[in-house]
């Protein structure tokens, strides 16, 4: 039927051409219609995806992390250094303005946007800071020390360590509005700052050469660290910090300064190597002193696989582990260190997972814990694993809500399989926020 209709149409077309005096084209041929009984292609239904296939599609397509990152050397870890930049992400940093902060080739880079800072989410007090930087000609940038998020005046609010050409009123190595450093430090190559901020003193070295010493009559004591965008292109890398003024919580000989609970199952002892060991069932070892905002550093080893323990802090004194818990558990799932078991070492139990399990059982590891108001940050082997702010309503018990007031620190015995050891336990109490903000009239 369709073929006959097409032939009729074509004949009419030829007739019209003839009336118009046009030479008709050669006759067209059409393929014969397929027989009515010709077999039709049969559609095959797609198989219904299995539960396993659906799960496979839903899984993270990125490959598992099987090796723990190592940002610092063993000597640096033993000295207490932590990395503020993991070389891949801006974890632990936050911008104050809309600027194009980003990570490129293991560096933090910025060159456009509203002038402002990229701040650490954590505040720090006394420390040594190492930063490598590279700036294009005409760049005006800097590193802000002990800074609040909103800087009104670098002469009183913070220390602005400048990165600028020699014709700037405060060239590289100067503290803006405080002291100008004489010299020509212009370079478009990588340069390295080492800054010591301790009490009322600030010292600055550039490429291992001391260039500035400054004493502040009214030091700010504590604040964020900020990388600045003012103008031009600047890059930063290898940003690491070593807390200063820490004091020992454990003398390596006995349990002086700690409260024991003999009626609980855990056994806390000190061995001949000066290590604090906890074995057996549930129990706790509690500091006699209380701490609010602090930096805690220690070394720990899990003496068997898949053991569970923790460091409790801001605890209700004398109660049974009523505090925040910085978890110790080195297990991870599916061979992927991004999938911690039971929150993972460095995670805050029942609050936030460690983003990566960077240590293993049967190996000593280093942990740094900073309690900073409602903000809590943890580093394991110098790698930043937790960055969390407690936004719950205030409560005396951290299990129920936000607690910023002082509390004790406890080492946990978890269960009958417990067998962990600790050493080099040190702490620095951070200045209160009133000390930070008080200034002379």
Secondary structure, 3 states (H helix, E strand, C coil): CHHHHHHHHHHHHHHHHHHCCCCCCCCCCCCCCCCCCCCCCCCCCCCCCCHHHHHHHHCCCCCCCCCCCCCCCHHHHHHCEEECCCCCCCCCEEECCCECCEEECCEEEECCECCEEEEECCCECCEEEEEEEEECCCCEEEEEEEECCCCCCCCCCCEEEEEECCCCCCCCCCECCCECCCCCCCCCCCEEEEEEEECCEEEEEECCEEEEEEECCCCCCCEEEEEEEEECCEEEEEEEEEECCCEECCCCCCCCCEECCCCCCCEEEECCCCCEEEEECCEEEEECCCECCEEEEEEEEECCCCCCEEEEEEECCCCCCCCEEEEECCCECCCCCCCECCCCCCCECCCECCCCCCCCCCCCEEEEEEEECCEEEEEECCEEEEEEECCCCECCCCCCCECCCCEEEEEEECCCCEEEEEEEEEEEECCCHHHHHCCCC
